[in-house]
Amino acid sequence: MRLRLPGLLIWLVIVWILLWGDLSFANVLSGLAVSILIVIGSGIGSSSRPEPDERARVSPVHLVGFAFFVLFKLVQSNLALARVVVTPGSRIKSGVLAIELRTDQPLVMITVANVITLTPGTMTLEAKGSPATLYINVLQLDDPEAVRRDVADIEARAVKAFGSRRARKELSSPTGGRS
């Protein structure tokens, strides 16, 4: 990991300079400072490495499928939300659901929370770990169980795309990751 650290710092400095759009000594110096803070703050340079079963495993085929699934869900939710907005006399029945995820891998929880927030008509209000629970505001809450199934589907697809071995085992177990 130590050999990759200088390359990561250089890459972050380059991104910083590109964001500012000006190659100057001040931008290079401030970019280096911000990059070091990011690396230290995120723990990227620490010697503690996750166990092999805890590391994210990217499946390119499932990742592409996940990307198309998210695009489909975006279009589907946009159409559903547009129908609610333009239908005269339609009643909006919003609500908040607490949905416990079947895995507690942070990357999966963050991805599911972001996909939900990106989808029109839903918003992740809070994400808590151990057990991983998402609190979701749903604009048109006609069927809470359908929302729970949708979140479980997003989670399953995210785990298949880049979940750890342990997360994949949890998802495929009969208890769905919970004892």
C-alpha positions as CSV (number, residue, x, y, z in Angstrom):
1,M,0.0,0.0,0.0
2,R,2.9,2.4,0.7
3,L,4.0,2.2,-2.9
4,R,0.6,3.3,-4.1
5,L,0.4,6.2,-1.7
6,P,2.6,8.7,-3.7
7,G,0.7,7.9,-6.8
8,L,-2.6,8.5,-5.0
9,L,-1.3,11.8,-3.7
10,I,-0.1,12.9,-7.2
11,W,-3.5,11.9,-8.6
12,L,-5.4,13.9,-6.0
13,V,-3.2,16.9,-6.6
14,I,-3.8,16.7,-10.4
15,V,-7.6,16.5,-9.7
16,W,-7.3,19.5,-7.4
17,I,-5.5,21.5,-10.1
18,L,-8.0,20.5,-12.8
19,L,-10.9,21.6,-10.5
20,W,-9.3,25.0,-10.0
21,G,-8.3,25.3,-13.7
22,D,-5.0,27.0,-12.9
23,L,-1.6,25.5,-12.6
24,S,0.2,27.6,-10.0
25,F,2.5,27.0,-7.1
26,A,-0.3,27.9,-4.6
27,N,-2.7,25.4,-6.2
28,V,-0.1,22.7,-6.2
29,L,0.8,23.4,-2.6
30,S,-2.8,23.6,-1.4
31,G,-3.7,20.5,-3.5
32,L,-0.9,18.6,-1.8
33,A,-2.2,19.7,1.7
34,V,-5.8,18.8,0.9
35,S,-4.6,15.4,-0.5
36,I,-2.6,14.6,2.6
37,L,-5.6,15.5,4.7
38,I,-7.9,13.3,2.6
39,V,-5.5,10.4,2.9
40,I,-5.0,10.8,6.6
41,G,-8.7,11.4,7.3
42,S,-9.9,8.4,5.3
43,G,-7.3,6.0,6.7
44,I,-6.2,5.0,3.2
45,G,-2.6,5.0,4.2
46,S,-3.1,3.1,7.4
47,S,-1.5,-0.3,7.8
48,S,-4.8,-1.9,8.9
49,R,-6.1,-3.9,6.0
50,P,-9.5,-5.5,5.9
51,E,-9.7,-9.3,6.1
52,P,-9.9,-11.0,2.7
53,D,-13.6,-11.8,3.3
54,E,-14.3,-8.1,4.0
55,R,-12.7,-6.6,0.9
56,A,-15.0,-5.4,-1.9
57,R,-15.0,-7.7,-4.9
58,V,-16.0,-6.1,-8.1
59,S,-17.9,-8.2,-10.6
60,P,-17.7,-6.4,-14.0
61,V,-20.8,-8.1,-15.4
62,H,-22.9,-7.4,-12.3
63,L,-21.5,-3.9,-12.1
64,V,-22.7,-3.1,-15.7
65,G,-26.1,-4.8,-14.8
66,F,-26.3,-2.6,-11.7
67,A,-25.6,0.6,-13.7
68,F,-28.4,-0.3,-16.2
69,F,-30.7,-1.2,-13.3
70,V,-30.1,2.2,-11.7
71,L,-30.8,4.0,-15.0
72,F,-34.0,2.0,-15.4
73,K,-35.1,2.9,-11.9
74,L,-34.4,6.6,-12.5
75,V,-36.6,6.6,-15.6
76,Q,-39.3,4.6,-13.9
77,S,-39.4,6.8,-10.8
78,N,-39.4,10.0,-12.9
79,L,-42.4,8.8,-14.9
80,A,-44.2,7.8,-11.7
81,L,-43.5,11.1,-10.0
82,A,-44.5,13.1,-13.1
83,R,-47.8,11.2,-13.2
84,V,-48.5,12.1,-9.6
85,V,-47.6,15.7,-10.2
86,V,-49.7,16.2,-13.3
87,T,-52.7,14.2,-12.3
88,P,-55.4,16.5,-11.1
89,G,-56.7,15.8,-7.6
90,S,-54.0,13.2,-6.8
91,R,-53.2,12.8,-3.2
92,I,-49.6,12.6,-2.0
93,K,-49.3,10.1,0.8
94,S,-45.7,10.4,2.1
95,G,-44.1,8.6,5.0
96,V,-40.8,7.5,6.5
97,L,-39.7,3.9,6.6
98,A,-36.9,2.3,8.6
99,I,-35.5,-0.5,6.5
100,E,-32.9,-2.9,7.9
101,L,-30.4,-4.1,5.3
102,R,-29.3,-7.7,5.2
103,T,-25.6,-6.8,5.1
104,D,-23.6,-4.3,7.0
105,Q,-20.8,-3.6,4.5
106,P,-20.4,0.2,4.5
107,L,-19.8,0.4,0.7
108,V,-23.1,-1.4,0.1
109,M,-25.0,0.7,2.6
110,I,-23.7,3.9,1.1
111,T,-24.5,2.8,-2.4
112,V,-28.0,1.7,-1.6
113,A,-28.6,5.0,0.3
114,N,-27.3,7.1,-2.7
115,V,-29.3,5.2,-5.2
116,I,-32.4,5.7,-3.1
117,T,-31.6,9.4,-2.8
118,L,-31.0,9.8,-6.5
119,T,-34.3,8.3,-7.3
120,P,-37.0,10.9,-7.5
121,G,-39.7,10.6,-4.9
122,T,-37.5,9.0,-2.3
123,M,-34.8,10.3,0.0
124,T,-32.5,8.7,2.5
125,L,-32.8,10.7,5.7
126,E,-30.4,8.7,7.8
127,A,-28.1,5.7,7.6
128,K,-27.1,3.8,10.7
129,G,-24.7,0.9,11.0
130,S,-24.8,-2.3,13.1
131,P,-27.4,-3.4,12.1
132,A,-27.4,-1.4,8.9
133,T,-30.6,0.6,8.8
134,L,-31.8,3.2,6.3
135,Y,-34.5,5.7,7.2
136,I,-36.2,6.6,3.9
137,N,-38.7,9.3,3.1
138,V,-41.1,8.1,0.4
139,L,-43.2,10.7,-1.4
140,Q,-45.9,8.3,-2.6
141,L,-46.1,5.6,0.1
142,D,-48.9,3.4,-1.1
143,D,-47.3,0.1,-0.3
144,P,-44.6,0.0,2.3
145,E,-43.8,-3.7,1.6
146,A,-43.1,-2.8,-2.1
147,V,-40.6,-0.2,-1.0
148,R,-38.9,-2.7,1.3
149,R,-38.7,-5.2,-1.6
150,D,-37.3,-2.5,-3.9
151,V,-34.6,-1.6,-1.3
152,A,-33.8,-5.3,-0.9
153,D,-33.5,-5.7,-4.7
154,I,-31.1,-2.7,-4.8
155,E,-29.1,-4.1,-2.0
156,A,-28.8,-7.6,-3.6
157,R,-27.7,-6.1,-6.9
158,A,-25.1,-3.8,-5.2
159,V,-23.7,-6.8,-3.3
160,K,-23.5,-8.8,-6.5
161,A,-21.7,-5.9,-8.2
162,F,-19.1,-5.1,-5.5
163,G,-19.9,-6.8,-2.3
164,S,-17.4,-8.6,-0.1
165,R,-17.4,-12.4,0.1
166,R,-18.9,-12.2,3.5
167,A,-21.7,-9.9,2.3
168,R,-22.4,-12.3,-0.6
169,K,-22.6,-15.2,1.9
170,E,-24.9,-13.2,4.2
171,L,-27.2,-12.4,1.3
172,S,-27.4,-16.0,0.1
173,S,-28.0,-17.4,3.5
174,P,-31.6,-18.5,4.4
175,T,-31.8,-15.9,7.1
176,G,-30.8,-13.1,4.7
177,G,-27.8,-12.1,6.8
178,R,-29.7,-11.7,10.1
179,S,-29.7,-14.4,12.8
